[in-house]
Amino acid sequence: MKIGILSSGGDCPGINATIRGVGKTALMHYGMEVVGIHNGFSGILSDNPEDVEPLTERQLSGILNLGGTILGTSREKNFRDLIKSEREEPDSSVIRERYQALGLDCLACIGGNGTQKTTYLLSTLGLNVIGIPKTIDNDVWGTDFTFGFDTAVNIATEAIDRLHTTAGSHRRVMVVEVMGHRAGWLALYAGMAGGADVILLPELGFDINRVAEVLLEREQVGKPYSIVVVAEGLKTPAGGKRPSDYIARKIQELTRIETRETVLGYIQRGGSPSPFDRNLATRLGGHATELIAAGKFGRMVCVKGEEVDSIPLSEVAGRLKLVTPGHDLIVQGLRMGISFGH
């Protein structure tokens, strides 16, 4: 068999470990031929021969701990729009013709929600595909965890740890904005691990007056500083502005406590993957190759408890996994006096 591998969407720690997991399993266990497709889905349509390269065991060595992706990446929206237009005239599908010209028996697609949706659409064209979920947001439907999430939690938690000393020294409220798109997983896990006093999630909303009351109550009982963790997808009356900017301004206005904001930004997505993410990526990549060898296409590999499994891409496409109010970290946080904005 000949399989292709590509990465699409935002970069994320663990993509190279996944490429290695898919490729080495295919080469060394199943005796398959492996090619890497550069620059995401756009590489499939490229006329540049350098956008498709054979991957050998030698090329896959030494990349386990590397951040980013050796294959490059791109956003998939325009490609997805092309798929939708070609589904109306399937006999003239340029995408199918290019796939066949490459001689592929299957295409392994590494990416987040958008990538899994595009991979599903490719399956509707009759192509053999397998999805592998990655994102620091941890919001891909059907899997307990995505690789990249643990690394991002570690980075965000370390930043929060460092802000504790600055906040304490200056008796300030520090508002920390973390990534996560429309999901609050990163804010929840990093906020809890970092000992935040207030954690604001898109799924739960917030009452800024109640947040101010909590911070004033802390000051009145002799707690001179507070840490507020805010998810980037939190909706505020300020609209499209950074939520941390609105929250910080309102806190200072309502409490008169000196307040500063910190936006962690893309630093959360860069660098070497954590040991957990390296192992998770390796397991997901290996299982993807097992599915390919067994001819089980149109599926996304996933984690369920301690086991690596797979589910149909049709169940994943267009869905988000969001934080629920009954999540055990929220329940435990409330028991410990942590505020979630209400």
N, C-alpha and C positions, 0 to 999 in steps of 0.2 A: 504493500500500500504506500501511497504518497500523500503526506498530509502537509497542510500549510498552517502557519501560526501567525497571528497578528495581534497587536494591542491597539486599543482605541479609547478615545476619551481622555480625561485628565491623567497625568502621570500619578504614580502611586508606589510606595515601597513594596517590593515583593513581585513586581511584574517579571523581572529577570529570573527570579527563583522559579516562577511558574513556567516560563519559557524553557528553562533548564529541566524542570520536572516532566513536561510534556515531551521535549525533544530527546532527553537521555533515555526515558522509558521506551519511546518509539524506536530509537536506534539500537539500544543495547539489549532490550528484552524481546521486542517484536520484529526486529530487522526491517523496519520501515525506512522509507526515504522521507526526509524532513526539509522543508523550505521555510524560510522566514520572509514575511511580506512586510516591507517598510511603510511607514506613514499611514498606518491604520487601513481602513477600508478603501481609501483612495488609491492605495498601492495596488489593489486588484485591477484597477482600470488604467494604471500607468503604462505608457509605452516605453518607459525607461527600464532596460534590462537589469539595472542595478537595484531596482526596487524589489526584486525577488532574488534571494540568494540561498544556495544550499547551506544547511546547518549541519556541521559535523560535531562529533563528540568533543573535539579539540576546541571548537568555537564556543561550546556550551560550558566549558570548564572555566572556573574563576569568576562566574557571574552571580553566584548564589547571594552574595552580600552586597551587590551593587544596587543603588537606587535607580530610579528612572527606568528606561527601557532601551535595550540595544537595538530594537526594531523601530524606534520612533513611534509617534502617535499623532492622531488628528481627530477633530470632532467629526461625528458621523451624520449630522443632520442633512447635508446636501445629498449624501449617498443614500440615506433613507428615503428622501423625496424621490430620487431616481428609481429606487425599487418600487415605490408605490405607483409611479407612472408606468413602469414596465409590466407591472402585474396586470394592467389592462390589455396589454398586447404581449402575452408571454412568449409567443413564437419568435419575437424579435428582441429577446432579452440580451442586451450587451453584457450584462453581468454574468449570465449563465455561460455565454460564449467565452468570456475571458476565463472563468473558472475552469471550463473544460479545456481551454487552450493550455492552461498551466498543468493539466493532467492530474488534478487533485482528486483524491478519493474522499477527503474530508478537510474542512477548515475549522481550526480551533480559534475562537474569538475571545480574547481577554478584555474585559471591560465592565463598566457599571451598568446602570439602568438603561441608558440610551443604547449602549452596545448590545445588551441582551435583547432589546426590542428590535434592533436592526438584524441581529443574528436570527431571531424568529422569522422576520420578514424574508430573509434569505432562504430559510427552510420552506417557506410557502412557494418559492420559485422552484422547489424540487432539489435544492442543493443539500449535500450532506454537511451538517455543521454541528459543533458542540460549543456551548457557552461556558466561560469560566469567570465567576464574579469577582470583581475587584473594586474597591472604593474605600477611602477613609471614612465615608459617611455611614457605612454599614447599613444602608437602606435598600439593598437589593432584596426583593421578595423571594421567599422560599429557602433562605439559608440563615442559620443562626448568626454566622459571622462571615465577613469578607476579609480577605487579606488586605493589609494596609491600615485597617482600623486600629489594631493593637499598637502599631508603631506611632500612629497619630495621637492616640491616647497617652502614650508615654511622653511624647514631645510636649503636648499641651499640659500634662500634669507637672512636668519639670518646670515649665514656665510659671504655672500657678504657684508652685512651691517657692520659686524665687521671688515672686511678687508679695508673698506673705511678709518677708523681711522688710521690703520697702514700705509696704502699707503700715506695718507695725512701727517702724522708725518714725514715720511722719504722721501717724494717727489719721490715715486716710481710708476712704473707700476706693478699692481698685476694681474697676469693671473690665473684665477680660472677655473679648469676643473670640469664639472659636468657630471653625468651619463646620460643615455638615449639611449644606444645601437646605432642603426643607425639613430635614429630620434632626432630632435632638440627641441622637445617640452619643456623639462625641462630647457634647456639652454635659450630658448626664454622667458618663463614665469618668471624664476628666475632672468634672466638678466634684464628684463624690470622692475620687481618689486624691484630689488636691485639697480637700477640706474646705470647700467653698461654703459660704454662709447662705447665699441665695443662688439658685440655679434656675434660669429662665429658658423654657423650651417652646418651640413653635407649636407643638401639639397641645400644650396646656394653656397658652396665653398667660396674661398677668394683669395685676392691678397695681399700678405704679404707686398709688397711695399706700397700699398694704406693704409694698416693698420698702417704702420710706419709713413706715411705722416699725417694721422689723429692725431696720438699721438704727433707728433712734432708741429702740428698746435695748439693743445690744450696748449702745453707748451709755445708757443710763445704769446698766448693771456692771459697768467698769470694763467693757470690752472696747478698746479704743480704735480698733480698725475692723474692716470687713472686706471679704472677697465676694464679688458678684460675677458669676459666669453666665455669659449670654450666648445663645446659639445664633449664628448669622442669619438664619431663616426666620427669626422672631419678627412678627409683624407689629409695627408701632404706628401711632398717629402721624409720625414724620414721613411715612410712606417709604420711598426707595432709599432713604438715607441709611447709613450704618445704624443698626439697632443699638450698638454700644454707645454711640454718640448721643442718641436720644436719652437712653437710660442714665448715662452719667450726668447729663445736664439736668434732668428732672430730679435726680437724687440730690444733687447739690442745692438745687432750688428749694426742694421741700424739706431738707434736713439741715442745711447750712454746714454740713460736714464736707471738708475738702475732698473732692472726688476726681479721679483720673481714669482714663480709659486706655486699654492696650489691645490692639488688634493683632493676633498672632499670624494670620494670613498664610501665605504659601509655605512658610517654614514647616508647617505641619505635614506637608505632602512630600517633602524632599528627604534625601539622605538614605542611609542604609536601613533595611527592614529589621525589625526586632527578631530574636530567635523564634518566638511564637509564629510570626508571620512567615518566616523562612520555611518552617515546618508545615504550616498550613498551605502555603503556596505549592510546596513540593507534593503534598498529599493530593491537592486538587488537580494539579497538573498530571500526576501519575494516573489518577482515576479517569481523567478525561481521555487519556490514551487507551485505557482499558475499555472504555465505552466505544471508542473508534474501532479497536480490534474486534470487538463483539458485534459491530454493525449497529449499535444503538445510537442513532443520530437524532437531531432535533431536541436535544436535552441540555440542561445546564447542571454542572456538578454543584454540589451544595454540602453544607455541614448540618447534620441533625444530631444534637447531643454530642456524643463522642465519635459518631460514625460519619464517614464521607459517603454520600449517596448522590442521586441525581433526580431531577424533576423535569417534566416537559417544558420547553421554552414557552409554549402557549399559555402556561400558568403564570409565567414570570412577566411577560411583556406588558408594559403599561401600568404595572402595579408598584407601589412603594411600601416598604416595611417601616412603620413609624412607631415611636414610643407610645405606650399606652399608660393611662394613669395608674393602673394596677401593677406596673412593673415592680419587681421586688426591691430594686435600688431606690425607687421613689417612696415606696412604702416604708422602707427602713430609714430613709432620709427624714421623712416626716416624723417618725418616732424619735429621732435624735434632735429634732428642733430645727432642721434645715428648711428654709422657705423655698417653695417653688412658685412664688408670685401671687399666692392667694391667702 
